[in-house]
Amino acid sequence: MAQVVTIAVLFSGKGTNLQNLIERFHLKRFGDKSVKIVPVTNRPEAEGIDRARALGVESIVIDHRAYESRESFDAELVKTLKMINADLVVMAGFMRIVTEVFTSQIEAINLHPSLLPLFKGANAVKESFQSGMRVGGVTVHKVDSTLDGGEILDQTCVRIERNDTLESYEARIHEAEYEILPHCIAKILNLHE
């Protein structure tokens, strides 16, 4: 019988990376392992909820606005992740800065749309595009208590072409994300076809 590997995917918005991970991994078999994706969001209005539902996967919603502090929200998030027994926690467009309450108990990886340590924070794609550099990219890193800090696990470059608009550059950043994140997850969890 296959060992079930559970991946919790934390998201806050459109959920395009979530959709990609569901399509690549959910209920699929990799050798002696079978993968289950559990989406978790902090925003009840996140578009990713509908994306996941269209693929037959329900999301867990923990509205951060219902908690009086970051710490109390993180405590509830930790409780939920432990309850679902996640083997890997993946932040993919999760727009929350987590506290020590989270980082001291949960090992997670984060997908960030720049070549860290450059351009940390929520406006990374725009800042990277406007930087004058000819290359940007995507990073997957371990989550620690610093903003977009933590050990870098993998990176990929995305050229910034002279005729690029922010939108065309961002589209290529997303394409790079759709490759690097599943690759990292497969490596961490030792998932082979």
C-alpha positions in Angstrom: 0.0 0.0 0.0 1.3 3.5 -0.9 2.5 5.8 1.8 0.4 9.0 1.7 2.5 12.2 1.7 0.5 15.3 2.7 1.6 18.7 1.4 -0.1 21.8 2.9 -0.1 24.7 0.5 -0.6 28.1 2.1 -1.9 30.8 -0.2 -3.7 34.2 0.0 -4.7 35.1 -3.6 -5.2 33.8 -7.1 -3.8 30.4 -6.3 -2.2 29.7 -9.7 0.8 28.0 -8.0 -1.7 26.0 -5.9 -3.5 24.9 -9.1 -0.2 23.9 -10.6 0.7 21.8 -7.6 -2.7 20.1 -7.4 -2.4 19.2 -11.1 1.1 17.9 -10.8 0.9 16.0 -7.5 -2.6 15.6 -6.0 -3.7 11.9 -5.7 -0.8 10.9 -8.0 1.5 8.0 -7.3 5.3 8.4 -7.1 6.8 5.0 -6.6 5.6 3.8 -3.2 4.2 7.2 -2.3 0.8 8.9 -3.0 0.4 12.6 -2.6 -2.4 14.6 -1.1 -2.5 18.4 -1.3 -4.3 20.3 1.4 -4.8 24.0 0.5 -4.9 26.5 3.5 -5.7 30.2 3.1 -6.0 33.2 5.4 -8.5 35.0 3.1 -12.1 33.6 2.6 -12.3 35.6 -0.6 -9.1 34.2 -2.2 -9.6 33.1 -5.8 -7.5 30.0 -5.2 -10.4 28.5 -3.2 -12.5 28.3 -6.4 -9.5 27.1 -8.5 -8.9 24.2 -6.0 -12.6 23.4 -5.8 -12.8 23.2 -9.6 -10.1 20.4 -9.3 -12.1 18.7 -6.6 -10.0 19.9 -3.6 -11.6 21.9 -0.7 -9.5 24.5 1.1 -9.2 25.2 4.8 -10.0 28.9 5.6 -8.5 30.6 8.6 -9.4 34.3 8.3 -6.5 36.2 9.9 -8.9 39.1 10.5 -10.6 37.0 13.2 -7.5 37.0 15.4 -6.3 39.9 17.5 -2.6 39.4 16.8 -0.2 37.7 14.4 0.8 35.3 17.1 -2.8 34.1 17.8 -3.4 33.6 14.1 -0.1 31.7 13.8 -1.0 29.5 16.8 -4.3 28.5 15.0 -2.4 27.9 11.7 0.2 25.7 13.5 -2.7 23.8 15.2 -4.3 23.2 11.8 -1.1 22.1 10.1 -0.4 19.6 12.9 -4.0 18.3 12.8 -3.7 17.6 9.0 -0.3 16.0 9.7 1.5 17.9 6.9 4.7 16.3 5.7 5.7 19.5 4.0 4.3 23.0 4.3 4.7 25.2 1.2 4.0 28.9 1.1 3.0 29.9 -2.5 1.6 33.4 -2.5 0.9 33.4 1.2 1.0 37.1 2.0 1.6 36.9 5.7 4.7 37.5 7.7 4.9 34.6 10.2 6.1 34.9 13.8 8.3 32.7 16.0 5.0 31.0 17.1 5.0 29.5 13.5 8.7 29.2 12.8 9.6 27.5 16.1 7.1 24.7 15.4 6.7 24.3 11.6 9.3 23.7 8.9 8.1 25.3 5.7 9.4 26.4 2.3 8.5 29.6 0.5 8.3 30.6 -3.1 9.5 34.2 -3.7 9.5 36.0 -7.1 13.0 37.5 -7.0 16.6 36.3 -6.7 17.0 36.6 -3.0 18.5 38.3 -1.1 17.5 41.0 -3.5 14.0 42.5 -3.5 12.3 41.0 -0.4 8.7 41.7 0.4 5.4 42.0 -1.4 6.5 44.1 -4.3 9.5 42.0 -5.5 8.4 41.6 -9.1 7.9 45.3 -9.6 11.1 46.3 -7.8 13.1 43.7 -9.7 11.6 44.9 -13.1 12.3 48.6 -12.3 15.8 47.9 -10.9 17.7 48.4 -14.1 19.1 44.8 -13.9 18.8 42.6 -17.0 17.9 39.6 -14.9 15.4 38.7 -12.2 14.2 35.4 -11.1 12.5 33.1 -8.6 13.8 31.6 -5.3 12.6 28.7 -3.1 13.9 29.0 0.4 13.3 27.7 3.9 11.1 29.9 6.1 12.6 31.4 9.2 11.6 34.4 11.4 13.1 36.9 9.0 11.3 38.4 6.0 12.1 36.3 3.0 15.2 35.0 4.8 16.1 31.4 5.5 18.3 29.1 3.6 18.0 29.3 -0.2 17.2 25.9 -1.6 17.0 26.7 -5.3 16.9 29.7 -7.7 16.2 30.2 -11.4 16.9 33.3 -13.5 14.4 35.1 -15.7 15.8 37.6 -18.2 14.3 41.1 -18.3 14.1 41.9 -22.0 14.3 45.4 -23.3 10.8 45.3 -24.7 9.3 43.8 -21.6 6.3 45.3 -19.8 5.8 44.6 -16.1 3.0 42.2 -17.2 5.1 40.3 -19.7 8.0 40.0 -17.3 5.6 38.9 -14.5 4.1 36.2 -16.8 7.5 34.7 -17.3 8.2 34.8 -13.6 5.0 32.7 -13.1 6.2 30.3 -15.7 9.5 29.9 -13.8 7.6 29.4 -10.5 5.5 26.6 -12.1 8.7 24.7 -12.8 11.0 25.4 -9.8 8.5 24.8 -7.0 7.3 21.3 -8.1 11.0 20.4 -8.8 12.0 21.5 -5.2 9.0 19.6 -3.6 9.8 16.4 -5.5 13.4 16.7 -4.4 12.6 17.3 -0.7 10.0 14.6 -0.5 11.9 12.2 -2.7 9.1 11.8 -5.2 10.1 10.0 -8.4 7.9 8.7 -11.2 
